[in-house]
Amino acid sequence: MPRLHQPSVYRMGKLQQAFKKAGPERPTTILDKIGLIIIGTAASILYYSFEAIVSPVDSLSVAIPVGAILIISVFTQYLLNNINRSQQALRQANTTLETKVRERTAELRQSENNYRSIFENTGTATVITDASETISLANSTFLEFSATARQEIENRKSWFDFLDDSSRLRIAAEMSEARQSETEISEALRIHEAAFVTGDGNRRDVLISCAPVTGSERKVVSFADVTRLKKAEKQVYHQAFHDALTGLPNRALFMEHLAMTMKRARRRSGYHYAVLYLDIDRFKVINESLGHNIGDQLLLAFSARLRKTLRDIDNLARFGGDEFVILLEDIENSDFALKVAQRLQNELKPPFTLEGNEIYAPASFGIVFDTGSYEGPEEIIRDADAAMYHAKEKGRAQFQVFDPTLHAKIRELHQLETDLRKSIDRDEFELHYQPIVSMDSGAVIGFEALIRWNHPTRGLIPPDTFIPIAEETGLIIPIGHWVLKEACYDLMRWQNRIQNRHPLFVSVNISCKQFLRPNLLEEIQQILSESGLPPEQLKLEITETALMENTDETIRLIEQLKKSGIKIVIDDFGTGYSSMSYLQQLPIDTLKVDRSFISKMSHATDENKKIVETIIALAHELNMNVVAEGVETREQHSVLTGMKCQLAQGFLFSRPLQKEKMDELIKNIDRFACLNPNLHYSTRPVGASSNSDPASKPAVNSPKLHYPIK
């Protein structure tokens, strides 16, 4: 490797040689300082003596030459002394300079060694180039990085020879532009990205830094390998803009595509597009009943089936969960989008076969056409989403084109959500209670607490209207807590009135989100402790969906609730997907048959009647009670009695009652319990007369109920 500082070291060496030729310095004596004066004086004396002997003359003629000789000798001695002093000073200066030259030479050699070590061991592939970009010096890292021998590189190749064509042209243009610029930027460190091609043909992503060497036309060029960094950057970008499960574009990337499409449509007349928003109908049920692994497989198969039905220019994205969005670009008219939606619906009709399971996964579609009135992509997605929900409301497995009138409904739902958030603080909720009776005797044995929202302007709002909003927004947690607390306090107040003459229970619905809270048991125990209600007089109604959410945690929680004395009821049984083996593991007290099965029992061959009969037989086999919900006719009562259904509730016995009516009912129960200690307070006899209202005649020893039957 040649020396980096060779010219400087060479000049210093020449100076040292010149100093050595000057010889050693001789010490100065007294004769050196006055020798000429002595000689001149002696010469003057000799001359004077000679003149006096040879030809005596007057003293003046002899004194003049003698004085001249003395003056010349003194002046000459003075000059010689000055010359000696100058030579001595020059020798001292030469000695000092020689010392400094030796020190500087050593420093330069050390500096050269340091720079050589740094250049060689920098860890980065580095070269030094001349004015023509030819490599004059390359370190070992560059040789290894480029997979090329030193003799093939130094003074033979330009560092541009190691770049691919596109990188070479781009960097050459950038450097040319920098040279033409008269600013300081052209002389500063410049960094370029490029593709580096090694001697064995491998390609690497590199970051090139070029720094000029001050005072010369040479440059130091370094190459940093960023191949892994670029690969990681691409992966991060892909993860940021693609769905991890399906690999489809995610919401962020789709919104970028949609924004560009909207700009393109504004620039080009006749350019149209449409957006389809869809999600899988009842996907949550599939996910909860068959497991999340099957759910993920279904999403993969579902997206693949969509993809193969679309054109290459169409954009399919997953927004999360089971929600997908499709952008149909450059379409002729709205009919094209409708045909695509119909084709997709037909494609999704056949079942998916996953791990031996046949799964039907139809989807509801919302469609928005390009109208030119949208300001941003968010507005289009908002309307497509609204249209999709409207399709679900119409019966699922169909598509719905967005209608501007849906805006009013959306605004209404938004306002309802806003009002719902304020309702708890404003004390706008109230509980109604529907009696639960014994099928054998008609005795009132308990009540189901049913929430109602007494809206300040819209009046009484049923739970079917606001409970889904509360579930979606998470407001169901504080609302559910309020219901549980209010019901326990109400029943304890009524129980204190009738004391122990007629023990009652209250049944309270628990939502999925409320049931899965880790501190649910502590909350219930605190409410029971504060209200004083015995735990055996509280029944929690839980849907099959909530039970299947997390089976291990569900079993643990229900066992804890049972140990506390609280009763467990499976609500709307028959509409979910709970397995028989799972049902056997749970310490359930009661199954409640959904009203949809009860209302459709019409004749002996009715399929719903067989379902109800099977549920009741199953409950008896598992030592559980059965509550029939929604009993409204004598015929239903008669059929259920024949099936040995123990409990029932419905309009046949009573509508849900406000607290004022409940206070009146409790007063009647108390009065009856005092007069008939061994009897239970009963509803009017069902089926007493075939030609009259089922509540037209009171039962024996049973007073008339003072609340409306229908």
Sequence and secondary structure as in RCSB ss.txt:
>XXXX:A:sequence
MPRLHQPSVYRMGKLQQAFKKAGPERPTTILDKIGLIIIGTAASILYYSFEAIVSPVDSLSVAIPVGAILIISVF
TQYLLNNINRSQQALRQANTTLETKVRERTAELRQSENNYRSIFENTGTATVITDASETISLANSTFLEFSATAR
QEIENRKSWFDFLDDSSRLRIAAEMSEARQSETEISEALRIHEAAFVTGDGNRRDVLISCAPVTGSERKVVSFAD
VTRLKKAEKQVYHQAFHDALTGLPNRALFMEHLAMTMKRARRRSGYHYAVLYLDIDRFKVINESLGHNIGDQLLL
AFSARLRKTLRDIDNLARFGGDEFVILLEDIENSDFALKVAQRLQNELKPPFTLEGNEIYAPASFGIVFDTGSYE
GPEEIIRDADAAMYHAKEKGRAQFQVFDPTLHAKIRELHQLETDLRKSIDRDEFELHYQPIVSMDSGAVIGFEAL
IRWNHPTRGLIPPDTFIPIAEETGLIIPIGHWVLKEACYDLMRWQNRIQNRHPLFVSVNISCKQFLRPNLLEEIQ
QILSESGLPPEQLKLEITETALMENTDETIRLIEQLKKSGIKIVIDDFGTGYSSMSYLQQLPIDTLKVDRSFISK
MSHATDENKKIVETIIALAHELNMNVVAEGVETREQHSVLTGMKCQLAQGFLFSRPLQKEKMDELIKNIDRFACL
NPNLHYSTRPVGASSNSDPASKPAVNSPKLHYPIK
>XXXX:A:secstr
   TTHHHHHHHHHHHHHHHHT       HHHHHHHHHHHHHHHHHHHHHHHHHS   HHHHHHHHHHHHHHHHH
HHHHHHHHHHHHHHHHHHHHHHHHHHHHHHHHHHHHHHHHHHHHHHSSSEEEEE TT BEEEE HHHHHHHT  H
HHHTTT BGGGGB HHHHHHHHHHHHHHHH  SGGGGS EEEEEEEE TTS EEEEEEEEEE TTSS EEEEEEE
 HHHHHHHHHHHHHHHB TTT  B HHHHHHHHHHHHHHHHHSTT EEEEEEEEETTHHHHHHHH HHHHHHHHH
HHHHHHHHHS TTSEEEEEETTEEEEEEEEESSHHHHHHHHHHHHHHTSS EEETTEEE   EEEEEEE  S  S
SHHHHHHHHHHHHHHHHHTTSSSEEE  TTHHHHHHHHHHHHHHHHHHTTTT EEEEEEEEEETTT BEEEEEEE
EEEEETTTEEE HHHHHHHHHHHTTHHHHHHHHHHHHHHHHHHHHHHHTTSS  EEEEEE HHHHT TTHHHHHH
HHHHHH   GGGEEEEEEHHHHHHSHHHHHHHHHHHHHTT EEEEEEETSS   HHHHHHS   EEEE HHHHHT
  STT HHHHHHHHHHHHHHHTT EEEEE   SHHHHHHHHHTT  EEESTTT   B HHHHHHHHHHHHHHHHH
 TTS  B   TTS TTS TTSS  TT     S   
